[in-house]
Amino acid sequence: MSTMDALGTRDEIVEPSTLTRWNFTKLLEQPKEFDPDEERSPFPWRNDLNAKIALWSGNITKLNVHAITHSTNEHMNDHNPLSDELYRQAGEGLIKEVHEDLRVCKTGEAKLSKGHNLPARFVIHSVGPRYNIRYVTAAESALFSCYRTILQICKEAEIRTLGLGAIHTLKRNYPPDKGAHIAIRTVRRFLEKFPDSFDLIVFSCTEENLDVYNAILPLYFPRNSSEEDYAFDHLPSDVGNEDGEPVIKERQIRIIDKPAFAALKAGNDELEQTIDLNKEFATSVAMDVGHHPFANMEEDPDKGKTSKMLKNNAADIKKMEAKRRYEMLLKRAKSDDLTEIAALHCLFRTGVDRFGRPIVVIVGKNYPAHTANPEKTLLYMIRLMDPVVETDYVVVYFHTQTSGKNQPAMAYLKMVYSLLDNRYKKNLKHFYIVHPTWWSRLATWFFTTFAASDIKHKVHNMKGVQYLYTKMNPDQIDVPQFVLEHDIKVNGARYVVSDSETQDGL
């Protein structure tokens, strides 16, 4: 059924009193006794806040609440089933008010209008950002601004009941799960600060995003101590500041009370002095082991001084430096021109596997290891994968028809692996190698034994594409044509994978 059909079939007005509050969607239990020194979820179980929200799927224009939200564009004339239904139900009065009085609404802002013929007294129009992997921080900040402004308008206008639809939309390429985290987190923080501002906030979902909200809502609004424990382990690394706003680490101002801690200040100038990758890569590319300057990059020369001043554990300092190093690389990855690497089509995102985990594809034959800029290759990989590695993911490497000119030096791979954030290793579930050779098996064994032992059990060799299809649907992965042709040549046009073979693809 289409969205428009679904909207058209729900003509009855929905009263807030008929909706089940979130605190009644699970059996109540006695609060758990927590050790005062025990680290807890930043969003503890609060029954009073849970009583102020509800999760509901349906036509938001039928909610008999004080206000409902409307996701639109900058000119407030967006055409989609939800907007068209809103204007149809509200009538000419809303169209006239929007066109003559409101006219425009900037991205990240929200504007209030009357509800006219709608059951709701008001409509809050807001413009969500376009999602671009190069400008994730800007998109997250703009989306937070949307939800925060909506809640602030309600507080100022004494709007007590709100139908809150998703301002982040697939039409603007915003991933439903990432948008839901910001929406729910912002509501949670607002209710913590102003618990008396609302009687009820209804998270109004469609069939497309109901499952997403069902999965994410308990992380920020746990209904018992078990869910609070679960949330502690499954919340994203960035849960925002006290308002739920995404934290931009580069803009944080850290005030220190002891001069000895000045060595920890992570200003951009100091980072550039600590690790100047521009200088590291400015020399000619020599991919032989030990010859490329990047492969021989030295550790931070200030490490010894920092260790003495802080009198801290050397391992902790090393982790801190690695984090700062990665953050600097990420910042450059978001700003540098990396079109020449993208054009190689040697690394790209595709669909999801049978468990819904995103897939990253590496095409070995497409990578000119002896001529490609190794710095830009690393930065492009970070730009592409940083959003992916927030959750579980898989990698498919097509070793098909690769030769020596496609294979980077082992020293370079070891250096890249050491620079990557821990999320890359922790959240990698499987690394599939399709069409392996004797040499690739040996190189993989050597690398995972001596450099990356923590992912050794995640690497699987597969002698054909059909083995890969047992892990993911064919329509979820973009397999290069030359790989398919090679597969037919070596394995035949049709071959069946037995149940025993699906375990490792051997």
N, C-alpha and C positions, 0 to 999 in steps of 0.2 A: 504494500500500500504506500502511495506517495505521501509526502508530508502534507500536501494540500488536501488530499483525500482524508487524511487523518484529522486535520483541522476542521474540515467541513462536516464531519460526522459527530462532533462533540458540541452540541448546541446548548446543553444544560449549564446553568450557572453553578459554579463550584464555591461553596461556602467554606471559609477557613475552619469552622467548627467541625467539618466532616473530615479534615485531614489529620492523620496520625502524627502527633509530635514525635520527634526523634528519640526522646527519652523513653517512649513506650514501645519502641520497635525491638527491644530486647528485654529479657527478664531482668528484673532488678536483683542486685546482690549487695551484700555488705561490703563497704569500702575496705580495701586491703590496707594492712598496716605497713607503712613504708619506713625503712631506716632513714633517719634524717640525713645521713651522709651518703645515701644511695642516690645515684644519678637517675633522674626521671625524665619522662617526656616533657618537652617544653609546652605541650598542650595537655594538661592533666584532665582527668575525668571530672566534669562539672555538670551535675544533673540540672542545675538552674539554667545553664546556657543551652543544654540539649532541649529543654522544654520550650525554647524560643525559636526553634527551627523545625522545618519539615521538608522531606524529599518527596516530590510529586512529579508525575509524568502526564502531560496533557496540554491542552490549548490554553496558553497563558491569558488570552483575551477573555476567557470565561471566569477567571478568578475574581471573586467579589472581595477584593482587598483595597486598601487605601491607594496603593500605587503598584503599577507593574513596570518592568523595564522593556526597552525596545532597542535592539542592536541595529544601527543604521550606518550610513556613510556620511561623509563630511557635508554633503549638500542635502542630507536628510530625505533623499528620494530613492533609496535603494529598493530594487525590485527583487523580492524573494518571497516564497510562500508565507513566511511569518509576518513580514512587513505588509504584504498585500492584505492578509487577513486582518491585521490590526487596523489598517485604514478603512477597510470595508466595514468592520464592526463599529468603529468609532464614528464613521460618517464624515460628511463634508466639513463639519466644524473643526475637526482635528486637522484635516488637510489644509484648511485656510489658516489656522493658527500657526502651523509649522511653516508654511510658505511665506506668510506675511509678517509674523512676529519673531520666530526663531531663526528661520532661514538657513543658518549654517551652524555646525558644531564641529569643533576641532578634535582630532584624535586625542584620546585620553581625557576628554571633557564629557560633561553630561548637562542636559537641559531639561527643565520641567515644563510640562504642558498639562492642560486639563484632559480628563478622560472622555468628555463628551458623551457619546452613546454607550461607552463601555461600562461594565459593572464597576470597574476601578474608577476612583475619583480623579486620579492623575496618571500620567505616563511620563517616565523618565527616559529620555532618549540619550544614548551614548554611542560613541564611535570607538570601536576596538582597533588595535593596531594591526598592520600587516606583519606577518611573521616571516622573517628572513634569517637564515642560519648565520649570516654575517653580522646581524645586528640584534642578537638575541637579548642582550641587556636592555637595549632601548625598547624593544617590544614588551618585555616583562615590566619595565617601569611604567610604560604607557597603559598597559592593561591594569596594573595595580591602581593607577590614577583613576581609571574608569570606575572600578568598584568602590574605591574609597570615596570618590566624589558623589556617587549615587547614595551611599550610606550617609554622608554628611548632609546632602540635600534633604534626605528623610528626617534626619535629626532636627534640622533647622525649620522644616515645614511641619514638624510634629506628625509625620506619617508613621503610624504605629504598626501597620501590617504591609508587607512588601512581597510581591511576586518577582523574584530575582531570576531572570533568564540568563543564559550564557551570552555575555558580550563578546567573548572570543568565538570566532566562527571559522569553519573549514573554508568558507568562501574567501577568507583572508589568510588561508594557509596556517591558521593557528592550531597546533596539536591539541586535541580535546583534553588529554590528561594534564599537560603542562598548564593550560588555561584554568582547568578545574582546581589545581593546587593553589593558584594565586587567588581565585575567587573565594574558595572556602576559607583559606588562611586569612584573607583580609576581613571576612565576616567574623571569624573567630576573634581576631584581635580587637575589632571594633566593639563587639559585644562584651569583651573583657573590660574595656575602658568605659563603655557607656551601656551597662546592662539594662538600664531603665528606659532606653530610647525606643525599644521595640517590644511589641507583644508577640509578633511572629514574623519570621522571614522564611518564605517558601522558595526553596531551590527548585525552580520550574525547569524540568528536563523534557527533551524529546526522546523518541525511541533510540536515536543515534547516540546520545551521550548519557543515558540513564545508567548503564553499567559502569561507566567511568566514575560518575558521582557516587554510586553505591560502593565502589572500591576505595575511593579517596576520602569520603566524608568521615569514616571512623578514625582516620589518622589525626584529624584536627578536632573532632568531636567524639572521642571514645565514650562508649556507653557503659563500660565497666572496667575493672582493673585489668582484665585480660586483654582487652582492646588497647588499653593504655600501654601495656607492656609490648604488645605487637607494634604499636605505632612508634615506639622508641627505636625499634630496629628497622623500620621501613620508611620513616620520614626522609625526604630528600636532604642532602647535605646543607642546602641553603633554605632555611625556613624564615628568612627575612628578619627585619628588626622588630621593635615593639609594636609597630603598626601593621606588620606583615609585608612591608615593602621589601622587594629584593635588595640584597646588599651588594653594592658595587665596591669591591675591595679596593680598587685603584683610587677611589675617592674618599675612603675612610681616613679620618684624622685621628691618629693615636697620640694621646698625651701621656708622657712618661714622667715619673717623679724622681728618677735616679739617672744621672748622666751615664752611668755604666751601661744602661740599656739603650743608649743611643745607637749602638751597633745594630739593633734590631729594626731601625726605621727603614721602611721599604719604599722610599721615594723612587721615582722613575730614574733619576740621575744616578742614584747609587746602584740600582739594578743594572743599568746599562754598563756601569763601571765593573760590577761584579762579574757579569757574563755578557760580553759584547759579541753576540753571534754574528753581527755584521762583519766584524773583523775576522772572526773565525772562518767565515765562508768566502771572504773576499779573494783569497788565493785560489789558484787553479784547482779544479776538481781532480783528485787522484784517488780513485776508489780502491786501490790496493790496500791490503791490511796494513794499518799503522802509518800510511802515508798521508791520509787526509787530515787536515788540522782539526776538523770536527771530531774525528775518531779519537784524537789525542787530547781533547779538551780537558784542561786541568780543573781541579776543584777550586772553590772559592779561596783565594789567598788569605782572606780575612778569617777563615774558619778557626785557625788557632787562636787568634786574638779574641774572637767572640767566645770561644770555649773558656778561655781564662777569665774573661770579664764576668761571664754569667755563672761560672763554676757549675755548669750543668752537664748532663749526660751527653756524651759525644753523639750517640745515636739520635737523640732528640734534635740536636743542632743540625745533623745531616738531613733529617726529615724536613726541618724548617727551611733549610736552604733549597732542598728539592722542590718544595711547594712554591717558594718564591720564584725559582727558576721556571717552573711550569707556568705560573701566572704571567710571567713576562712573555713567554712564548705564545700563550693564548692571546694576550693583548695584541701582539704583532700579527698573529694569524687572522685576527678579525679586521685588521686595517691594511695589510699588504695586498698588492695585486698578485694573485696566484692563478690567473687565467691560463697561463701556459701549462701548469700542471693539471688543471681541471680538463684542459683540451685533450690530454693524453688518454683520458677515460680508463685509467688504470686503477682508480679507487672511487667507488661511488656507493651511495645508499640505494637499497631496493625495497622489497616488501618485508614480510614477517614470516617466521617459521611456524610450525604447527602449534606452538605454544604462545604465539603472538609476540615473539621477541624480534626486534628489528634486525635486519641482515645487512652487513657491510660486505661488499664484493671487492676482491683484489684480482686484477688480471695481469699476471706476470709478464706475458708477452708484450703488453702495451707499455711497459716501463723501460725506457732507455737508460739503464743504470750508469753507463759510462759518460753520458752527456747531460743528463738531467741535473738541475740544480738541487743538491741534497738538502740545503736549507729550506728552500721553498717546498720541497717534497714533504719534509717534516711539518712545516707550518700548515700546509694544505690538509695533511692527515689530521692534525689537531683541530683545525676549523671544522672539518667534516664530522669528526668522531666525538668531540667534546660533549655535544648534546646527547649523543647516542649512549655513551657509557654511563649516564646517570642511572640507568636501569639495566637489567639483564639483556645481553645481545649476543649475536653469533657472527662469525666471520667465515666467508667462503673464499678460498684462494684457488684460482684456476692456474695450475702449473703447466697447463697445456702448451706444448710447443715452445717453452721458454728455452733460452740458451744462455751462455756465459755473459753475453752483453746485457741480459735482463736482470742479472743477479747482483745486488749490492754486496759489498764486502761484509764479512761477518762482524768486523770491528764496528762498522757503521750501524748495523742492526743492534748490536749490544749497547751502543751509546744511545740510540733512539729509545730502546726499551728502558734504559735507566732514567731517561728524562720524563717518561710518561707518568701521569698521575696514577695513584694506586687504583682508582676506579676502573681503569682499562683492564687491569689484571683481575680484580675482584669480581667484576660483573660480566666478564667474558665467560660464556657458558660452553661454547664449542668453537673450535677452529678446524674447519673442514678443508682438506687439501685434495683437490680433484685432479686425477691423472698424475699421480706422483711418479717419479723416476727413482732408480736406485740411488742416484746422487742426492736427490731432494730428501729421501728418507734418511740418509746418513747425515746430511746437514741439519735436518730437523732434530734428529736424535742428539747431535752434538750441541745444538743451541739450547734445547730444552733441558739438557742434562747439566750443562756448565754455566748457562746464563739465565735461564728462565725455568727453573725446576718447578715453580709454583703453578705453571700452566701446562706442564707436561701431560697430565692426565686428560686435558681438554682437547688435545690435538688428535684428529682422526684422518687417516688416509682413505681415500675413496677412488677406486679404479674406474668409475664411470659416473655419468650424470644421473642415471637411474637410481643409483644408491643415494644421491643427494635428494632426489625427489621423495624418498621415504621420510625425510626430515622436514621438508617444506613443499608446498604445492608449486607445480611448474609455473603458474601464473603469478607467483610471488617473488620470482627471481629473474633478473635479466641476464640470460646466458648468451655470451657472444656467439655469433654464427660459426666462427671458425672452431669454437669448442665443440659445438654440436656435430659439425662435420667430422672432426677428429674422433669424437666419441663413436660415431657410426663406423668409421674406418677400423678402429681397434676392437670394438665390442660387438659390432653388428647393428643392423637397423633396429632390431627388437630383441631385447634380452630381459629375462625375468630375474628379479632379486629375491632370493629365498629369505625366509625369516631369520635364519641363523646368520646370514650375511649382512643383514641390516644393522647388526650390532656395531660393526666397525668398518664396513664397506670394503673389506679385504677380499 
